[in-house]
Amino acid sequence: GSIKILLAPSNSAFTNFLNNLKQCKKEINEAFDELVKYMYEHLEHFGEILAADGKAIQSYATNYSKKTKVDGRRDLDADWCKKEYTASINEKGEKVIKKVKWFGYRLHLIVDAQYELPVEYCLTKASESEQKNLNEMLDELTESKPEIIETCNYLLADRGYDGTPLIKKLEGKGIVPIIDICNKWRDGEKTKQYKDTPLTYTFNGKVYYTNESGEEIELIYKGYDKSSDSARYGFHPKYNNKRIFRIKLDEDRRIFLPVGRQSKKFKRLYSKRTSVERVNGRIDRDYGFEKHTIRGKEKMELFVGVTFLVGLTMAKAKIEKGKREHLAS
C-alpha cells in the first residue's frame, strides 16, 4: 500500500495539546516570573525605567447575545470598548479626534523601557480601565514582587493614565510618574494663578511671571526641591534676574511632578515610552495576534503567556551568548 508522510501533527493533536496546556496556567506564570527574575539579575539597569500601556486585542469571533451557548465560534468572555484619541492637529490648530471601537480584550502591560522586555501583564475584557488595572497591578507587585517596585525609578505612560490617584500611588512607592497630561480644565481658562503671587501656570505645567506692566514672562524649570516638595522656576538668563520661585507640588500633583513637565529630562524620559508600543507591535506582527482565531479568555491568556515565554527565552539565549543588544527582536 501507499505510505502517507505527515509533515505536521493533525488538527486534533494540536487541539489536545492546547487543552492540556490550558491546565498549566500556574506553571506558565512561574516560568514567566523566573525569566523576568533572570533579566533583573543579568541585565544592567533592568527595571529602572518601566513603561505601561493597554493594548487592544480584537476578537474575530461572532458577536453574542446573553442567551448564547458556548459553540466555539462565539467569544463569551470578550466585550466592546470605545476609545477616542487625538489623531492629529489640523492647520487651524484644532485636534482631530479619532474614534475606535473593538470587540475583544485588553492586555495591560508593564515593560522595561530600555530592553523592551515584559515585566508584568494581565488580560481583561476590552472595556476594563487602564488606570484601574495599573493601580491593581502596582498593589499586587508591592505584595508579591516588591523588588520590582523598589528597583523602578520612573514609570512612563500616555495620557490615558493621567489621574491624581495613580500619580499619588506611584510617588508613594518612590516612583516618579512620567505621564502625559489631558486638559481637564472645564471652564476654558488658559492659566490659573498660583496662590496670591505674580505666578500663573497652564494645564500642562508652563509657568509665567507677570511683571508690574502686566507682561507675562515664561519662566524656566530649575529642578525639584525635595525638602519643601516644590518645583523651582527662574528667569531666562537674558532677563539678568536671579530670583527663584517655588510652586508646591500639592498645588496640583497631576500638573506638577518631581520631574518638571517642561524640562528636557521629562521629554527625554517620555520619549522612551515608545518601547511599549514596539512590544505591542511585535505581539501583533511577529506573534500573529493581528489576525488570530483565539476564542475565550482562558485560551487568550494561554496564548499571551506562551508568547511572552518565547520572547523572554529567546532573549535569555542571546544573553547567554554574550549579546545585550536587540534582545526583544
N, C-alpha and C positions, 0 to 999 in steps of 0.2 A: 504493500500500500504506500501512498504518498506520505512524505514526512512534513509535518507542519512546524515551521520555525516561528516561535513567538518572540518578538523583539522586546515587548514590554508586557508587564502584568495586565491582566484583564481589568475591565471596569469594576467588576465585583470585588477583585482583590484590592484595588485602591479604596473602595468603599469600606471594606472590612478593616483595612489598615487605618483609615481615618476614624472609624468608630472606636477602634482600640486606642488610638492616640488621644481621643476625647476624654478618656478615663485618666489621662496622665497630666491633668492641669497642674497639680501640685508639683510634679517633677519638672515640668516646663518652667514654672515660676522659680523653682530652686536653681535650675540651670542658668536662667537669666540673671538671677541675683549673684551667682558665682562668677559669671562672666563680667558683670559690671564691677564686682569687687576686684577682679583681676586688673581691669583698666585703671582703677584707683591706685593699685599697687605698682603698676608698671609704666604708667604714663605721667610725665612731669606736668604739674598744674591741672591734671584732670579733675573736673568737677568744680573748679573755682568760679568759672563763669557758665551758668546754665541758661538755657532758653526754653520757654514754654509756648505751646501752641495747641489749638484744637483743629484736628484735620477731619474734613468730611469724607466719609466712605459711603458712597452711594450703594443702595441695594437695587439690583436689577430684577428683583422678584416682583411677582404680580402683587398689586396692592390688595388689601384685605378689608373685610368688614368684621365687626366684633363677633359674628357668628361663624366665621371661617374655621374650618377644621385644618389640622396640620396635613399638608399634602405634598410637601417638598418643593412646590412652585412658589408658594407664598412665604413671606417673612413675617412671622407673628411677633417678633421682638423689636423690629425697627419702627421708626416713626418719622414724621415730617419735621423739617426745620426751614424757617425762612430767615434770611440774613440780608441786611443792607450794608453796603460799604462804599466808600468814596473811590470810584474807579479812576477819575482824573479831575483836573481843574480846567475849565474852558477858557476862551480868550477874555471873557468878562470877569474872570477870577471866581466864577461860581463853581461849586462842587457838582460833579456829575455822579449821581447816586446810581449804583447798580444793585438790582435785587436778585438774589439767587434763592432757589428753593430745591431741597432734595429730600428724598426718602431713604432712610438708612441709619447710619451710625456716626458717632463722633469719637475719634481717637484722641485722647488727651495725653499729650506727650511732653516729657522733660528731657532735653538732650544736652550733652556737653557742647558748648558753642565753639570750642577750639577744634575738637576732633570729630564733631558731627556724629557722635555715637549716643544711643539712647541710655538714659539713666533710670527712668521710671515711666510707666504708662498705665492708662486704664481705658477701657472701652465702654461707652454708654450709648443710649439711644441718641439720635441726631439732635433732639430738642434740648438735651441737658446743657446747662450753662457752663461756659469755660471757666468763669471766675469761681463759681461754686465748687467745681471739681478740682481746680488747682488748690483752693483753700483746703479741701479734704485731703488731697494728696500730700500737702505740706504737713498736715497734722499726723497723717499716717507715717510719713518718713521720720518725723520727730520721735514717734513712738518706736518704730521698728528698725529704722536705719539712721540713727542720729548723726553718724559720721558724714552722711551726705549733706545734711543741713549745716553741720559745723565746718565742712570744707568750702561750702559755697559762699563767695563774697558778693556776687551780683546775680540777679535774675532778670533776664530780658524778656519782654513780651509786648505784643502790639496793643492798640488802644481798646481792643475787646476785653482786656484785663484791667482797664483803668477803673479803680474804685478804692475808696478810703479804707474799708475793712481789710482788703488784701494787702494794700501798701503798709498799713499798720502792723499786720501779721508778719510780713517779711522783715520789717525793721525791728520788730520784737524778737525775731530769731537771729538778728545780727546780719541780715542780708540786705544789701542796698537794691531797691527796685529801680530798674531801668525800663520804665513802662511808658509807652506813648500816651498822649492825653487827648480826651474829647473835650469839646467846648460844651460844658453843662450849664453855662450862664444863660438863663432863660429870658432875661429882661433886655437883651440887646446891648448891654453895657460893653464898651470897648475896654475900659480899665476900671479897677477898683482902687480906692485909697487905702494905704496901709496905716491903720490907727490914725492918730492925729499928727501926721508927718507930711512933708512935701513929696513923699514917695507914692507912686501908683504902680500897679502891675497888671499884666494881661493874663488871660486864662491859661496861656502856655508858658508863663514864667519870665516874660520880659519885664524889666523893672526900669522905671523912669523917675527922674528928679525934676520937679517943677520949680524953676527959679522965680525971683521977685517979679520979673516981667511976664510971667505966665508961660515961658518957653519950656517945653518938655525935652529933657536931655536923657537919652538912653544910657543906662549905667552898665558897667561890665561886671560879670560874676567874678568874685575874688576868692571863692572857696567856702568850705563849710567850717564853722566854729563849733566843735564838739562840746566845749564847756558850757556854751549858752544855747546849744541846739538851734543855731541860726545860720542863715545864708548871708555871706558878706558881699557887698557891692561897692564899687567905686567908679570914679570918672575915668574916661579915656585920657591917656597922657597929654593929649593936645589941649585939655582944659586947665592943665597946670594946677590941679586941685587934688590934694592927697587925702581928703576926707573919706572915711569908710562908714557905710551904713549897714545895719544888720536887720534882717527880717526873720522873725521866729518861724520855724518850720510849722509850728502849730497854727499859724495863720490859715494855712490850707495845705495839708500834707499830700494832697494829690498834685498840687502845683509846685510846691517847694520840697524838693528831695535832697538827701545828703550829697548827691552829685547834681549840681545845678542843671536844669533843662537846657539852658542857653550856653553851657560850657562845651569846649571841644571834647572833653573827656566823655560827657554824656553822648555826644554824637558818635564818637569813636566806638564806645561800647555798644550803642544801639545798632550800629551798622553790622555787628556780629550776629544779630538776630536772624539774618538770612540763613544761618546754619540750619535752623529748624525747618525752614522752607525747603532747603535742599534734601533734608532727611525725608520730608513728605513727598518730594518729587521722586526720590529713589523708590519709596514704597509703591507709588503708582506705576512708575516706568519699569524699574528693574525687577520688582517682585509681582507685577501683574495685577495690582489692585484697581487699576483704571477700568479694566473690563474683567470682572470676576463673576462667578456663579455661586457665591457662598450664601447660604441661607441660614438665618438664625444666629443669635448672639453667641451661643456656645461654640459653634463652628467658626464664627468670625474671630473670636478670642483665640481659638486654637491657631488659626492661620496667621494672625498678627504675632502671637507668641513665637511660633516657629520661624517666621520672617526675621524677627529680632535675634533669635538664636543663630540663624545662618549668618546674618550680618556681623554679629559680635564674634562668632567663631572664626570667620574669615579675617577679621581684624586681629584676633589673637594669633593666628597663624603668621600674619605679616610681622607682628611684634617679635615672635619667636625667631624669625629670620633676620631680626635686626632692623626692620623697617619701622619708621614712625610717621611717614607721610601718606596721605590718601588712604587712610585706614578704612574709611567708610565706603569707598568706591568699589 
